Amino acid sequence: MAVGFGLILYLSTGQATLQLAAPNQVRGRLMALWAMTLSASAPIGHLLAGQAVVWLGVVNVLILAASGCGLVAIVLLLAAPVGNTEDKGLAEHLPA
C-alpha cells in the first residue's frame, strides 16, 4: 500500500510541477512527451528486469534497483541549489 501511495504521490506531484513550470506555448507538447515516457517506460523496464532476474536472481536485481534509486537520489540532492534562489517556485503561480 505504501508503494502505491508513493507512486501516486510522485505521478501527481511530477505532473503538476511540470504543468506549472512549462510555458503556455509548449505545455501540450511537453505533457504529450510526459505521457509517452510513462507509457513506454514500464513495459521496457519489465522486460529488462525479467531478463535480469533470469541472469542474476530476484534478490540481486532488487538490490541493484534499490542501489540505482539511491544513487539517483544522492546525485539529485548534491545537484540541488543551496540557499536562497531567485525562483519562488509555485508561489508565483498562486493568486494574490
N, C-alpha and C positions, 0 to 999 in steps of 0.2 A: 504494500500500500504506500509506503514511503517513497518507493521508486516512482510510482505513478504520480504522486504528488509533486515530486521533483521534476519529472518530465513536463507536466502541465505548467508548472511554475516557470521553467526555462522557456518553453514554447511561447507562452503568453507574454512574458516579460521581453523576450527577444524580439518578437514580432511588434509589440507596442513601441519598443525603443527604436527599432528600425523605421517604423512608420513616422514617428515623431521627428527623427533626425533627417529623414530624406526630404530633399526639396520637392515641391509640388510637381515640377516638370517631369521628374523621373520616378515618382513614388510607385506608379503602376508597374513599370518595368522592373523595378527593384523587388517589389513584392512577388512578381512572377518568378524571378530568379530564386527568391526565398522558398517559394512553394516547390519549384522544380528540384532544388537542392534537397529539401526534406523528403520529397517523394522518391528520389533516386538513391539517396544515401543508405536507406535501411536495407533494401534488397541486396545491394552490393556488399554492405557490411555483413549481412547474414551469410552470404556465400563465402566471403573471406574468413569469417570466424568459424564456419563449419569445416572448411578445409584445414584451418589452423588447429582445430580440435583433433582432427584425424592425425596430424603430424605430431602435435605437442601434448595433447591431453587437455581435459577440461580445466583442471586446476591451473596449469601453466598459462593457458590462454586468458583466464580470468585475472591472474597476477599480472600478465603483460598488459591487458586492457586497463587495469587499475593504475598501473605504473604510468601508462601513457596519459591518462586523465590527470594524474598528479603532476606530471611533468608540464603539461599544458597549463595547469593552474598556477604553478610556480612561475613559469615564463610570463603569464599574464599579470601576475602580481608584481613581478620585477619591472615589467614594461609600463605599468600604470603610472600616470603622473602623480607626483607627490606635492602636497602643499596646495595653496590657493591657485586655482586656474581661472582663466577668463570665462570659460564656459559655465553657464548657470544650470546646465542640464535641462530637465523637464520644467523647471520653474519658469522659463521664458515662454513656454507654450501655454501656461495656465492663464485664465482670465484674471484681471486685476480685481 
